[in-house]
């Protein structure tokens, strides 16, 4: 997406949607990106050329998905974007804490939009994947410890999280001292 004003609050950015995701959330707004072996609609060289033409006009680049942490070249692309003078944002669900830790340790991420799907006990039902909460909990701890600016988001809508699920999530977030949380409504797919 050449220009976005909503993918990093308060910033004008280009958003790069990366292929692949280990989860199958029923409300996914990018189901065409789920297969990690899908063909890229836009090659990185085209994105880099776009960014070079937008120096001084955009604040940053947000890597979104699918789940961008699946991409082997993500750190390289982030370094290239940073080298052009752009801030780097990341949308993630936290499924790959080791990769997330490397990006944070290397100082490649300025802001994170972190999708908190549900309270830990409800994760598998929402993601459609077994044991999906454990890596998310590690990733959230890494994010909190990093001090990197972030926004935690949860998608709600009929059939995904009921009132009890939302109450449980609110209680869990408060108990963990996690702040910067917003709720977003699921859009029909």
Buried (B, 14 or more C-beta within 10 A) or exposed (E): EEEBEEBBEEBBBBBBBBBBBBBEBBBBEBBEBBEBEEEEEEEBEEBBEBBEEBEEEBBBBBBBBBBBBBBEEBBEBBEBBBEBEBBBBBBBBBBBBEBBBBBBEEEBBBBBBBBBBBBBEBBBBBBEBEEBBEBBBBBBBBBBEBEBBBBBBBBBEEEBBEEEBBEBBBEBBEEEEBEEBEEEEBEEE
